[in-house]
Amino acid sequence: MASRSAPPTDVPAPPTAAQPSGGTRLGASGRDVLLDAARELMIASGSSDVSLHAIARQAGVTAPLVKYYFGSKEGLLTALVEADTGKSLGQLQQLIELDLSATEKLKLHVTGIIRTYARHPYLNGLLNRLVRESGSERSDRIKANFVEPLIKAQRAIIEAGVANGEFRPIDPNHAYFLIVGACQYLFATRVPFGNLMGGAPSDDAFVRSYTAAALDFIQRGLAVEPERS
């Protein structure tokens, strides 16, 4: 992950944060308070489109504190993506290096993606926004630190599975969109579809059963078809 820049030294120390609302951690730094507030708002609204003032209000601080820590709203959102994906990306690299079959690696990979999106349901929309709207430096950073490693890791799993006969031949790019789409769509549409499904997409039991169903669907779709006599 790219290192995060320290707060600028030519601005005064930030004011003490008021007691934050929601699930923000007690004793957290001003930086973490703001990141937690952004998470809470995005999860509640089902959207990554939250205002700077709403984030500050949720955190119980003033908007200038965002500039102190992150430089801008886009800086805060970039830091949020890096914080939310750093651990899972490290685990993904470890997964690729494990002595496991491609099928087992894919199972762990899919489970990890769903777990990440279940914890951070706003993540896919936020990634798309930053890659599309940020300046070239932030956009390139997001691509290099998250999007490209995910594509490369999944490509390696798929190609290994095809080579050793576990998976049928498939374009890894097709597989990428099919797999990631199956993993994230539930959470990206959790709020509007939750109203139509009695809140099911937010239910832990539903997420667990969906994970099992997605794994079965993906693995059956990639499996080598038995030869017909």
C-alpha positions as CSV (number, residue, x, y, z in Angstrom):
1,M,0.0,0.0,0.0
2,A,1.2,3.5,-0.7
3,S,2.2,5.4,2.5
4,R,-0.2,8.0,3.7
5,S,1.1,11.5,4.0
6,A,1.3,13.1,7.4
7,P,-1.0,16.1,8.2
8,P,0.5,19.3,7.0
9,T,2.7,21.1,9.5
10,D,1.6,24.6,8.5
11,V,-1.9,24.3,10.0
12,P,-2.9,24.6,13.7
13,A,-3.6,21.5,15.7
14,P,-7.1,20.2,15.2
15,P,-9.8,21.0,17.8
16,T,-10.7,18.2,20.2
17,A,-13.4,16.0,18.7
18,A,-16.7,16.0,20.3
19,Q,-18.1,12.6,21.5
20,P,-18.9,10.8,18.2
21,S,-22.2,9.3,17.4
22,G,-23.0,5.8,16.2
23,G,-20.5,3.0,16.4
24,T,-17.4,5.1,16.3
25,R,-14.6,3.8,18.6
26,L,-14.1,5.5,21.9
27,G,-10.6,6.9,22.2
28,A,-10.0,6.9,18.4
29,S,-7.9,9.5,16.9
30,G,-9.6,12.4,15.0
31,R,-8.6,10.6,11.7
32,D,-10.2,7.4,12.7
33,V,-13.3,9.1,14.0
34,L,-13.8,10.7,10.6
35,L,-13.2,7.4,8.8
36,D,-15.7,5.6,11.1
37,A,-18.3,8.3,10.5
38,A,-17.9,8.0,6.7
39,R,-18.4,4.2,7.0
40,E,-21.5,4.6,9.2
41,L,-23.1,7.0,6.8
42,M,-22.4,5.0,3.7
43,I,-23.7,1.8,5.3
44,A,-26.9,3.5,6.5
45,S,-27.6,5.2,3.2
46,G,-26.5,2.4,0.9
47,S,-24.4,4.9,-1.1
48,S,-20.8,6.2,-1.2
49,D,-22.2,9.7,-2.1
50,V,-22.1,11.4,1.3
51,S,-21.3,15.1,1.9
52,L,-18.3,16.4,3.8
53,H,-20.5,18.2,6.2
54,A,-22.6,15.1,6.9
55,I,-19.4,13.2,7.7
56,A,-18.2,15.9,10.1
57,R,-21.6,16.1,11.7
58,Q,-21.7,12.3,12.2
59,A,-18.2,12.4,13.7
60,G,-19.2,15.3,16.0
61,V,-16.5,17.6,14.7
62,T,-16.2,20.5,12.4
63,A,-15.5,20.2,8.6
64,P,-12.1,21.8,8.7
65,L,-10.8,18.8,10.6
66,V,-11.2,16.8,7.4
67,K,-8.8,19.1,5.6
68,Y,-6.4,18.9,8.4
69,Y,-6.1,15.1,8.3
70,F,-6.9,14.3,4.6
71,G,-6.5,17.5,2.6
72,S,-10.0,17.1,1.0
73,K,-13.0,14.9,0.9
74,E,-11.4,12.8,-1.9
75,G,-8.4,12.4,0.3
76,L,-10.6,11.0,3.1
77,L,-12.4,8.6,0.7
78,T,-9.0,7.4,-0.7
79,A,-7.8,6.8,2.9
80,L,-11.0,4.9,3.6
81,V,-10.5,2.5,0.7
82,E,-6.8,1.9,1.7
83,A,-7.9,1.2,5.3
84,D,-10.7,-1.1,4.3
85,T,-8.7,-3.2,1.8
86,G,-5.2,-3.3,3.2
87,K,-5.7,-6.4,5.3
88,S,-7.6,-8.4,2.7
89,L,-5.0,-7.6,0.0
90,G,-2.2,-8.9,2.3
91,Q,-4.2,-12.1,2.8
92,L,-4.8,-12.4,-0.9
93,Q,-1.1,-12.5,-1.6
94,Q,-0.6,-15.1,1.1
95,L,-3.4,-17.2,-0.5
96,I,-1.7,-17.2,-3.9
97,E,1.5,-18.6,-2.3
98,L,-0.3,-21.4,-0.4
99,D,0.2,-25.0,-1.6
100,L,-3.5,-25.6,-2.3
101,S,-5.5,-26.6,-5.4
102,A,-6.9,-23.9,-7.6
103,T,-10.4,-25.0,-6.5
104,E,-9.5,-24.5,-2.8
105,K,-7.9,-21.2,-3.5
106,L,-10.9,-20.0,-5.5
107,K,-13.2,-21.0,-2.6
108,L,-11.1,-19.0,-0.1
109,H,-10.9,-16.1,-2.5
110,V,-14.6,-15.9,-3.1
111,T,-15.4,-16.2,0.6
112,G,-12.9,-13.4,1.3
113,I,-14.4,-11.1,-1.3
114,I,-17.9,-11.6,0.1
115,R,-16.7,-11.1,3.6
116,T,-15.0,-7.8,2.6
117,Y,-18.1,-6.5,0.9
118,A,-20.4,-7.7,3.8
119,R,-18.2,-5.6,6.1
120,H,-17.9,-2.7,3.8
121,P,-21.0,-2.8,1.4
122,Y,-20.2,0.7,0.0
123,L,-16.7,-0.4,-1.2
124,N,-17.4,-1.2,-4.8
125,G,-19.3,2.1,-5.4
126,L,-16.5,4.0,-3.7
127,L,-13.8,2.3,-5.7
128,N,-15.7,3.1,-9.0
129,R,-16.1,6.7,-7.9
130,L,-12.5,7.2,-7.0
131,V,-11.2,5.6,-10.1
132,R,-13.6,7.6,-12.3
133,E,-13.6,11.0,-10.6
134,S,-10.3,11.4,-8.7
135,G,-7.2,13.1,-10.1
136,S,-4.8,10.9,-11.9
137,E,-2.5,10.4,-8.9
138,R,-5.3,9.1,-6.6
139,S,-6.9,7.1,-9.4
140,D,-3.6,5.5,-10.3
141,R,-3.0,4.7,-6.6
142,I,-6.3,3.0,-6.2
143,K,-5.8,1.0,-9.4
144,A,-2.2,0.0,-8.4
145,N,-3.0,-0.9,-4.8
146,F,-6.3,-2.6,-5.1
147,V,-7.8,-3.2,-8.6
148,E,-4.7,-4.6,-10.3
149,P,-3.6,-6.9,-7.5
150,L,-7.2,-8.4,-7.3
151,I,-7.3,-8.9,-11.1
152,K,-3.8,-10.5,-11.2
153,A,-4.5,-12.8,-8.2
154,Q,-7.7,-14.1,-9.6
155,R,-6.2,-14.5,-13.1
156,A,-3.4,-16.6,-11.5
157,I,-6.0,-18.9,-9.8
158,I,-8.1,-19.3,-12.9
159,E,-5.2,-20.0,-15.2
160,A,-3.7,-22.5,-12.8
161,G,-7.1,-24.3,-12.6
162,V,-7.5,-24.4,-16.3
163,A,-3.9,-25.6,-16.8
164,N,-4.2,-28.5,-14.4
165,G,-7.7,-29.6,-15.5
166,E,-9.7,-28.3,-12.5
167,F,-11.5,-25.6,-14.5
168,R,-12.8,-25.6,-18.1
169,P,-11.2,-23.1,-20.4
170,I,-12.5,-19.6,-19.8
171,D,-11.3,-16.1,-20.5
172,P,-9.9,-14.8,-17.1
173,N,-11.4,-11.4,-17.8
174,H,-14.8,-12.9,-18.1
175,A,-14.3,-14.9,-14.9
176,Y,-13.3,-11.7,-13.1
177,F,-16.5,-9.8,-13.8
178,L,-18.7,-12.9,-13.2
179,I,-17.1,-13.7,-9.9
180,V,-16.7,-10.1,-8.5
181,G,-20.2,-9.2,-9.8
182,A,-21.7,-12.2,-7.9
183,C,-19.8,-11.3,-4.8
184,Q,-20.6,-7.6,-4.6
185,Y,-24.0,-7.0,-6.1
186,L,-25.9,-8.2,-3.1
187,F,-24.2,-5.6,-0.9
188,A,-24.2,-2.8,-3.4
189,T,-28.0,-3.1,-3.6
190,R,-28.6,-4.0,0.0
191,V,-30.6,-0.9,1.0
192,P,-33.2,-0.7,-1.9
193,F,-33.6,-4.5,-2.3
194,G,-33.7,-5.0,1.5
195,N,-37.0,-3.1,1.5
196,L,-38.4,-5.5,-1.1
197,M,-37.1,-8.7,0.6
198,G,-38.0,-8.0,4.2
199,G,-34.4,-7.0,5.1
200,A,-32.9,-10.3,4.0
201,P,-29.7,-8.9,2.4
202,S,-28.7,-7.4,5.8
203,D,-29.4,-10.6,7.7
204,D,-26.3,-12.5,8.8
205,A,-27.9,-15.9,8.1
206,F,-28.8,-14.8,4.6
207,V,-25.3,-13.6,3.9
208,R,-23.9,-17.0,5.0
209,S,-26.4,-18.9,2.9
210,Y,-25.7,-16.6,0.0
211,T,-22.0,-17.2,0.3
212,A,-22.5,-21.0,0.1
213,A,-24.9,-20.5,-2.9
214,A,-22.4,-18.2,-4.7
215,L,-19.5,-20.7,-4.2
216,D,-21.6,-23.6,-5.5
217,F,-22.7,-21.5,-8.5
218,I,-19.2,-20.3,-9.4
219,Q,-17.5,-23.7,-8.9
220,R,-20.1,-25.6,-10.9
221,G,-19.8,-22.9,-13.7
222,L,-16.0,-23.4,-13.9
223,A,-16.0,-27.2,-13.5
224,V,-14.8,-29.3,-16.3
225,E,-17.7,-31.0,-18.0
226,P,-17.6,-34.8,-17.9
227,E,-17.0,-36.5,-21.1
228,R,-20.2,-37.9,-22.7
229,S,-20.1,-41.5,-23.8
